[in-house]
Amino acid sequence: MTPKSLPHESDLLQKIARRDEKAFAAIYNFYSKKVYQYSFRILESKEIAQEVMQELMLKIWLMGDDLLKIKDLHNYLRTASSNRSLTILKRASLEKKAHTAFAIRYSQNNNSTEEQLLLKTLKSILDDAMSKLPDHQRKVYILCHQEGLQYEEVATHTGLSIETVKTYMKYALRFLRSYVARHTDKATVLVVMCLFKLF
């Protein structure tokens, strides 16, 4: 059975408040899938649930000393993801938009908080980096990391060998990590790599 929380979680939160990237990575790796699942159960949209997860994990990174007020991170993130997801659903209902159309509009226009603004900036940097990849590397990266296909599925889809797919992914990730490192604050690099799976 998966544990509800991490050992020494309060120590990790104290370290994150001091901008410790390794502590953030530990929290992210443990909670990101949980937060995504909480959101997806409500939203039934992979795209928006992923954005809610990224937004909340980025908020953890930005909270600073306010993190020390959190006594139960599991409950905090479950409540935050549920509240955020319900707010999004309510807005969608009020606007009476089709689900897919709302997903597109949400991604483009929902920028009302600090976390959303920063997330939009980070995505822009990553999009710029992706545009500079060779076509074959970009295609493999999109299929693997954005569409969630396994290497074997990408190989079948593209007609490439599995080893070629792995090589293209290795070069693509190496370039993207390097680009992000050059275009973001040093203390934010690992955070970006976690949020956008650049590892």
Backbone as CSV, one residue per row, in Angstrom:
resi,resn,N_x,N_y,N_z,CA_x,CA_y,CA_z,C_x,C_y,C_z
1,MET,0.843,-1.208,0.000,0.000,0.000,0.000,0.875,1.254,0.000
2,THR,0.565,2.200,-0.873,1.350,3.427,-0.967,1.140,4.292,0.277
3,PRO,2.231,4.739,0.906,2.070,5.583,2.100,1.392,6.900,1.769
4,LYS,0.688,7.457,2.756,-0.048,8.701,2.556,0.885,9.887,2.414
5,SER,2.012,9.853,3.145,2.943,10.982,3.116,4.379,10.472,3.158
6,LEU,5.315,11.383,2.954,6.733,11.048,2.975,7.282,11.110,4.402
7,PRO,8.296,10.303,4.699,8.967,10.450,5.992,9.649,11.821,6.087
8,HIS,9.645,12.390,7.261,10.326,13.679,7.491,9.824,14.770,6.534
9,GLU,8.527,14.756,6.273,7.961,15.699,5.300,8.122,17.156,5.741
10,SER,7.985,17.410,7.042,8.136,18.786,7.531,9.550,19.303,7.277
11,ASP,10.530,18.408,7.370,11.911,18.809,7.074,12.058,19.170,5.601
12,LEU,11.403,18.388,4.741,11.455,18.676,3.304,10.822,20.028,2.998
13,LEU,9.705,20.335,3.643,9.045,21.617,3.405,9.921,22.780,3.871
14,GLN,10.609,22.596,4.985,11.534,23.637,5.448,12.641,23.869,4.427
15,LYS,13.130,22.790,3.830,14.189,22.917,2.825,13.671,23.591,1.560
16,ILE,12.437,23.244,1.165,11.870,23.887,-0.024,11.686,25.381,0.217
17,ALA,11.310,25.750,1.431,11.163,27.168,1.767,12.483,27.909,1.592
18,ARG,13.591,27.175,1.681,14.922,27.768,1.475,15.442,27.505,0.060
19,ARG,14.527,27.100,-0.840,14.840,26.878,-2.252,15.767,25.669,-2.457
20,ASP,15.485,24.589,-1.765,16.240,23.351,-1.948,15.564,22.531,-3.050
21,GLU,16.245,22.410,-4.203,15.641,21.756,-5.362,15.451,20.251,-5.153
22,LYS,16.390,19.613,-4.460,16.277,18.171,-4.239,15.067,17.854,-3.361
23,ALA,14.819,18.690,-2.362,13.645,18.494,-1.512,12.375,18.662,-2.335
24,PHE,12.353,19.668,-3.225,11.195,19.857,-4.092,10.991,18.645,-4.989
25,ALA,12.082,18.123,-5.556,11.976,16.962,-6.439,11.372,15.771,-5.693
26,ALA,11.750,15.604,-4.427,11.199,14.501,-3.629,9.694,14.669,-3.441
27,ILE,9.273,15.893,-3.113,7.845,16.168,-2.939,7.104,16.003,-4.263
28,TYR,7.679,16.524,-5.322,7.047,16.424,-6.641,6.871,14.968,-7.062
29,ASN,7.930,14.191,-6.943,7.872,12.797,-7.385,6.838,11.996,-6.595
30,PHE,6.641,12.353,-5.340,5.692,11.614,-4.502,4.248,12.069,-4.726
31,TYR,4.041,13.377,-4.914,2.675,13.915,-4.915,2.103,14.269,-6.278
32,SER,2.924,14.470,-7.289,2.397,14.997,-8.555,1.341,14.078,-9.157
33,LYS,1.569,12.776,-9.134,0.592,11.846,-9.702,-0.692,11.851,-8.881
34,LYS,-0.566,11.954,-7.560,-1.754,12.001,-6.705,-2.599,13.230,-7.034
35,VAL,-1.940,14.390,-7.135,-2.661,15.635,-7.428,-3.336,15.547,-8.790
36,TYR,-2.620,14.998,-9.762,-3.207,14.817,-11.093,-4.461,13.953,-11.020
37,GLN,-4.387,12.857,-10.282,-5.528,11.943,-10.178,-6.718,12.593,-9.480
38,TYR,-6.453,13.367,-8.409,-7.543,14.069,-7.730,-8.252,15.003,-8.709
39,SER,-7.475,15.730,-9.497,-8.045,16.696,-10.434,-8.773,16.002,-11.576
40,PHE,-8.169,14.923,-12.075,-8.770,14.242,-13.224,-10.121,13.636,-12.873
41,ARG,-10.264,13.135,-11.647,-11.556,12.558,-11.232,-12.680,13.581,-11.321
42,ILE,-12.335,14.841,-11.098,-13.353,15.903,-11.145,-13.499,16.466,-12.559
43,LEU,-12.369,16.724,-13.202,-12.385,17.427,-14.488,-12.616,16.512,-15.687
44,GLU,-12.154,15.261,-15.573,-12.233,14.307,-16.678,-11.559,14.862,-17.934
45,SER,-10.495,15.616,-17.723,-9.705,16.170,-18.822,-8.234,16.014,-18.460
46,LYS,-7.510,15.223,-19.240,-6.090,15.008,-18.952,-5.312,16.321,-19.031
47,GLU,-5.629,17.126,-20.040,-4.891,18.374,-20.267,-5.054,19.339,-19.099
48,ILE,-6.281,19.562,-18.660,-6.508,20.537,-17.591,-6.052,19.975,-16.252
49,ALA,-6.231,18.678,-16.018,-5.751,18.069,-14.780,-4.233,18.203,-14.679
50,GLN,-3.557,18.049,-15.801,-2.096,18.218,-15.820,-1.719,19.655,-15.475
51,GLU,-2.467,20.616,-15.987,-2.170,22.016,-15.693,-2.446,22.353,-14.231
52,VAL,-3.514,21.789,-13.676,-3.795,22.000,-12.255,-2.655,21.444,-11.413
53,MET,-2.190,20.254,-11.754,-1.073,19.655,-11.026,0.163,20.544,-11.099
54,GLN,0.506,20.999,-12.299,1.684,21.847,-12.461,1.539,23.148,-11.677
55,GLU,0.353,23.727,-11.731,0.098,24.983,-11.028,0.273,24.819,-9.518
56,LEU,-0.271,23.733,-8.961,-0.189,23.530,-7.507,1.221,23.170,-7.062
57,MET,1.933,22.391,-7.859,3.308,22.058,-7.489,4.207,23.287,-7.590
58,LEU,3.935,24.131,-8.578,4.686,25.379,-8.680,4.376,26.284,-7.492
59,LYS,3.138,26.275,-7.045,2.757,27.066,-5.876,3.549,26.624,-4.648
60,ILE,3.739,25.306,-4.493,4.547,24.791,-3.375,5.952,25.380,-3.430
61,TRP,6.522,25.447,-4.607,7.875,25.991,-4.768,7.932,27.475,-4.412
62,LEU,6.844,28.207,-4.687,6.846,29.656,-4.512,6.387,30.111,-3.127
63,MET,5.881,29.215,-2.306,5.244,29.625,-1.051,6.216,30.152,0.004
64,GLY,7.461,29.756,-0.075,8.418,30.237,0.917,8.064,29.805,2.331
65,ASP,8.150,30.716,3.283,7.909,30.381,4.690,6.471,29.969,4.979
66,ASP,5.535,30.293,4.078,4.153,29.852,4.275,4.029,28.330,4.261
67,LEU,5.012,27.665,3.661,5.010,26.206,3.673,5.048,25.652,5.088
68,LEU,5.681,26.393,5.991,5.853,25.912,7.360,4.524,25.866,8.110
69,LYS,3.496,26.506,7.556,2.174,26.490,8.190,1.392,25.223,7.834
70,ILE,1.863,24.484,6.840,1.160,23.281,6.397,1.504,22.122,7.321
71,LYS,0.499,21.585,7.975,0.710,20.484,8.914,0.514,19.120,8.255
72,ASP,-0.302,19.065,7.215,-0.571,17.809,6.509,-0.582,18.108,5.018
73,LEU,0.547,17.868,4.350,0.682,18.238,2.939,-0.266,17.425,2.064
74,HIS,-0.475,16.176,2.384,-1.386,15.340,1.599,-2.781,15.953,1.566
75,ASN,-3.313,16.286,2.732,-4.649,16.883,2.792,-4.679,18.263,2.146
76,TYR,-3.597,19.021,2.327,-3.519,20.356,1.730,-3.628,20.255,0.205
77,LEU,-2.853,19.359,-0.402,-2.852,19.237,-1.853,-4.144,18.625,-2.370
78,ARG,-4.710,17.682,-1.625,-5.986,17.094,-2.044,-7.088,18.145,-2.030
79,THR,-7.117,18.945,-0.981,-8.131,20.002,-0.889,-7.910,21.066,-1.946
80,ALA,-6.659,21.479,-2.133,-6.348,22.523,-3.119,-6.687,22.063,-4.529
81,SER,-6.346,20.821,-4.862,-6.632,20.330,-6.213,-8.136,20.194,-6.440
82,SER,-8.855,19.747,-5.414,-10.317,19.634,-5.540,-10.965,21.006,-5.706
83,ASN,-10.542,21.961,-4.877,-11.110,23.311,-4.960,-10.823,23.954,-6.308
84,ARG,-9.573,23.811,-6.765,-9.198,24.415,-8.054,-9.995,23.779,-9.189
85,SER,-10.126,22.471,-9.142,-10.837,21.752,-10.194,-12.318,22.121,-10.211
86,LEU,-12.912,22.230,-9.038,-14.330,22.601,-8.963,-14.556,24.028,-9.451
87,THR,-13.599,24.910,-9.161,-13.696,26.287,-9.663,-13.679,26.306,-11.184
88,ILE,-12.802,25.494,-11.768,-12.707,25.412,-13.225,-13.999,24.859,-13.816
89,LEU,-14.539,23.810,-13.187,-15.798,23.229,-13.674,-16.941,24.230,-13.596
90,LYS,-16.984,24.976,-12.493,-18.045,25.973,-12.332,-17.962,27.026,-13.416
91,ARG,-16.748,27.473,-13.712,-16.566,28.471,-14.770,-16.991,27.904,-16.114
92,ALA,-16.642,26.637,-16.360,-17.021,26.001,-17.626,-18.537,25.903,-17.748
93,SER,-19.180,25.569,-16.627,-20.639,25.445,-16.630,-21.303,26.787,-16.882
94,LEU,-20.781,27.820,-16.248,-21.366,29.149,-16.417,-21.212,29.636,-17.851
95,GLU,-20.098,29.339,-18.438,-19.857,29.793,-19.802,-20.538,28.893,-20.828
96,LYS,-20.960,27.703,-20.379,-21.676,26.761,-21.249,-20.900,26.476,-22.536
97,LYS,-19.592,26.208,-22.322,-18.758,25.871,-23.463,-18.636,24.359,-23.594
98,ALA,-18.408,23.891,-24.788,-18.122,22.472,-24.992,-16.832,22.127,-24.269
99,HIS,-16.706,20.896,-23.828,-15.572,20.516,-22.989,-14.240,20.762,-23.672
100,THR,-14.078,20.336,-24.912,-12.804,20.503,-25.589,-12.518,21.971,-25.877
101,ALA,-13.551,22.717,-26.245,-13.356,24.142,-26.510,-12.947,24.865,-25.243
102,PHE,-13.523,24.475,-24.127,-13.153,25.099,-22.862,-11.710,24.776,-22.499
103,ALA,-11.292,23.551,-22.768,-9.916,23.164,-22.466,-8.935,24.063,-23.196
104,ILE,-9.233,24.341,-24.467,-8.361,25.213,-25.251,-8.383,26.626,-24.689
105,ARG,-9.576,27.128,-24.401,-9.690,28.501,-23.892,-9.005,28.641,-22.538
106,TYR,-9.181,27.630,-21.681,-8.549,27.665,-20.352,-7.034,27.752,-20.490
107,SER,-6.467,26.924,-21.367,-5.021,26.902,-21.530,-4.489,28.241,-22.027
108,GLN,-5.255,28.894,-22.881,-4.785,30.135,-23.490,-5.002,31.361,-22.610
109,ASN,-6.118,31.401,-21.863,-6.513,32.651,-21.205,-6.464,32.654,-19.687
110,ASN,-6.277,31.490,-19.059,-6.373,31.429,-17.610,-5.032,31.811,-16.982
111,ASN,-4.847,33.095,-16.690,-3.541,33.558,-16.225,-3.695,34.545,-15.070
112,SER,-4.601,34.240,-14.139,-4.959,35.218,-13.119,-4.117,35.149,-11.852
113,THR,-3.273,34.123,-11.698,-2.473,34.024,-10.486,-0.994,34.046,-10.829
114,GLU,-0.191,34.267,-9.801,1.263,34.278,-9.989,1.751,32.950,-10.548
115,GLU,1.199,31.841,-10.016,1.630,30.533,-10.477,1.298,30.336,-11.952
116,GLN,0.102,30.764,-12.356,-0.307,30.602,-13.748,0.542,31.447,-14.685
117,LEU,0.857,32.660,-14.251,1.701,33.530,-15.075,3.095,32.938,-15.246
118,LEU,3.673,32.437,-14.144,5.006,31.855,-14.228,4.978,30.580,-15.050
119,LEU,3.943,29.774,-14.869,3.821,28.543,-15.641,3.734,28.849,-17.129
120,LYS,3.001,29.900,-17.470,2.888,30.301,-18.871,4.252,30.716,-19.426
121,THR,5.032,31.435,-18.623,6.370,31.849,-19.049,7.282,30.646,-19.261
122,LEU,7.230,29.702,-18.314,8.071,28.507,-18.414,7.684,27.669,-19.628
123,LYS,6.384,27.568,-19.895,5.931,26.821,-21.068,6.415,27.491,-22.349
124,SER,6.425,28.804,-22.334,6.890,29.541,-23.504,8.364,29.250,-23.774
125,ILE,9.162,29.191,-22.711,10.580,28.867,-22.854,10.750,27.466,-23.421
126,LEU,9.960,26.519,-22.875,10.060,25.145,-23.365,9.602,25.042,-24.816
127,ASP,8.530,25.746,-25.170,8.048,25.731,-26.559,9.110,26.283,-27.499
128,ASP,9.789,27.352,-27.061,10.853,27.939,-27.875,11.987,26.938,-28.064
129,ALA,12.332,26.239,-26.976,13.386,25.232,-27.061,12.986,24.103,-28.009
130,MET,11.737,23.664,-27.910,11.267,22.577,-28.772,11.292,22.970,-30.242
131,SER,11.029,24.238,-30.511,11.015,24.695,-31.904,12.402,24.628,-32.534
132,LYS,13.425,24.565,-31.700,14.812,24.524,-32.185,15.345,23.100,-32.325
133,LEU,14.556,22.112,-31.911,14.968,20.717,-32.075,14.874,20.309,-33.542
134,PRO,15.735,19.403,-33.993,15.525,18.803,-35.322,14.158,18.139,-35.374
135,ASP,13.567,18.106,-36.550,12.191,17.624,-36.695,11.995,16.226,-36.108
136,HIS,12.939,15.320,-36.366,12.757,13.939,-35.918,12.828,13.843,-34.397
137,GLN,13.710,14.638,-33.772,13.793,14.630,-32.314,12.539,15.237,-31.691
138,ARG,12.055,16.328,-32.267,10.849,16.981,-31.750,9.648,16.034,-31.835
139,LYS,9.514,15.332,-32.946,8.391,14.415,-33.116,8.436,13.301,-32.082
140,VAL,9.614,12.729,-31.866,9.756,11.649,-30.884,9.485,12.166,-29.480
141,TYR,9.989,13.364,-29.153,9.756,13.941,-27.822,8.268,14.163,-27.575
142,ILE,7.567,14.705,-28.560,6.131,14.963,-28.410,5.371,13.654,-28.201
143,LEU,5.702,12.640,-28.978,5.004,11.363,-28.857,5.266,10.712,-27.498
144,CYS,6.507,10.802,-27.020,6.867,10.153,-25.751,6.371,10.949,-24.543
145,HIS,6.690,12.235,-24.498,6.461,13.001,-23.275,5.149,13.763,-23.248
146,GLN,4.618,14.117,-24.399,3.378,14.872,-24.396,2.169,14.006,-24.703
147,GLU,2.371,12.934,-25.464,1.260,12.026,-25.760,1.343,10.740,-24.955
148,GLY,2.467,10.566,-24.245,2.590,9.457,-23.306,2.809,8.086,-23.910
149,LEU,3.295,8.016,-25.151,3.541,6.724,-25.781,4.838,6.102,-25.264
150,GLN,4.868,4.787,-25.216,6.083,4.059,-24.862,7.015,4.039,-26.075
151,TYR,8.309,3.761,-25.824,9.280,3.731,-26.923,8.850,2.758,-28.025
152,GLU,8.332,1.589,-27.618,7.909,0.597,-28.608,6.768,1.137,-29.475
153,GLU,5.841,1.866,-28.854,4.713,2.429,-29.595,5.181,3.524,-30.548
154,VAL,6.141,4.329,-30.089,6.689,5.386,-30.953,7.407,4.764,-32.142
155,ALA,8.143,3.701,-31.884,8.855,3.018,-32.965,7.871,2.502,-34.017
156,THR,6.785,1.906,-33.573,5.764,1.406,-34.499,5.096,2.549,-35.258
157,HIS,4.830,3.642,-34.537,4.141,4.790,-35.126,5.003,5.488,-36.179
158,THR,6.312,5.554,-35.940,7.199,6.320,-36.821,7.974,5.467,-37.815
159,GLY,8.008,4.148,-37.573,8.803,3.289,-38.440,10.274,3.273,-38.075
160,LEU,10.619,3.888,-36.941,12.011,3.902,-36.475,12.266,2.684,-35.594
161,SER,13.533,2.348,-35.412,13.864,1.283,-34.471,13.747,1.823,-33.047
162,ILE,13.580,0.923,-32.085,13.473,1.346,-30.689,14.751,2.048,-30.250
163,GLU,15.899,1.540,-30.684,17.172,2.167,-30.306,17.289,3.577,-30.868
164,THR,16.782,3.781,-32.081,16.809,5.123,-32.678,15.901,6.067,-31.899
165,VAL,14.726,5.576,-31.493,13.810,6.381,-30.682,14.498,6.787,-29.379
166,LYS,15.152,5.847,-28.712,15.849,6.140,-27.462,16.953,7.180,-27.677
167,THR,17.672,7.055,-28.779,18.755,8.001,-29.069,18.202,9.399,-29.314
168,TYR,17.140,9.490,-30.098,16.526,10.793,-30.365,16.030,11.434,-29.064
169,MET,15.421,10.622,-28.182,14.939,11.152,-26.906,16.099,11.642,-26.056
170,LYS,17.185,10.895,-26.031,18.356,11.283,-25.237,18.890,12.627,-25.705
171,TYR,19.031,12.802,-27.021,19.550,14.064,-27.551,18.566,15.211,-27.337
172,ALA,17.268,14.916,-27.504,16.254,15.957,-27.322,16.238,16.449,-25.878
173,LEU,16.246,15.526,-24.923,16.219,15.905,-23.502,17.486,16.650,-23.117
174,ARG,18.606,16.210,-23.639,19.877,16.895,-23.342,19.820,18.345,-23.812
175,PHE,19.307,18.560,-25.035,19.220,19.925,-25.558,18.220,20.755,-24.758
176,LEU,17.041,20.184,-24.470,16.008,20.928,-23.752,16.476,21.322,-22.357
177,ARG,17.153,20.398,-21.651,17.677,20.724,-20.320,18.693,21.851,-20.401
178,SER,19.562,21.779,-21.397,20.579,22.813,-21.564,19.944,24.162,-21.884
179,TYR,18.939,24.157,-22.750,18.271,25.403,-23.132,17.562,26.027,-21.944
180,VAL,16.829,25.196,-21.201,16.117,25.680,-20.018,17.100,26.258,-19.001
181,ALA,18.234,25.580,-18.807,19.239,26.054,-17.849,19.782,27.423,-18.234
182,ARG,19.876,27.684,-19.534,20.402,28.971,-20.003,19.371,30.085,-19.954
183,HIS,18.097,29.724,-19.916,17.044,30.736,-20.037,16.142,30.863,-18.813
184,THR,16.497,30.205,-17.715,15.737,30.357,-16.481,16.681,30.620,-15.325
185,ASP,16.095,31.098,-14.233,16.861,31.304,-13.016,17.454,29.977,-12.557
186,LYS,18.691,30.016,-12.079,19.394,28.791,-11.688,18.601,27.986,-10.671
187,ALA,17.952,28.669,-9.739,17.214,27.986,-8.673,15.929,27.349,-9.172
188,THR,15.557,27.643,-10.414,14.291,27.140,-10.949,14.487,25.990,-11.920
189,VAL,15.724,25.704,-12.299,15.985,24.722,-13.346,15.412,23.356,-13.002
190,LEU,15.714,22.822,-11.815,15.220,21.493,-11.461,13.704,21.484,-11.367
191,VAL,13.130,22.581,-10.909,11.672,22.680,-10.823,11.054,22.541,-12.216
192,VAL,11.610,23.248,-13.179,11.113,23.183,-14.551,11.253,21.759,-15.078
193,MET,12.388,21.122,-14.800,12.616,19.767,-15.289,11.605,18.798,-14.697
194,CYS,11.236,19.002,-13.442,10.197,18.159,-12.817,8.848,18.410,-13.459
195,LEU,8.461,19.676,-13.549,7.128,20.020,-14.055,6.913,19.527,-15.483
196,PHE,7.969,19.592,-16.294,7.819,19.242,-17.710,8.533,17.950,-18.082
197,LYS,8.943,17.170,-17.062,9.509,15.824,-17.267,10.734,15.836,-18.185
198,LEU,11.646,16.749,-17.897,12.863,16.836,-18.713,13.981,16.014,-18.079
199,PHE,13.678,14.778,-17.728,14.682,13.911,-17.110,14.541,12.496,-17.648
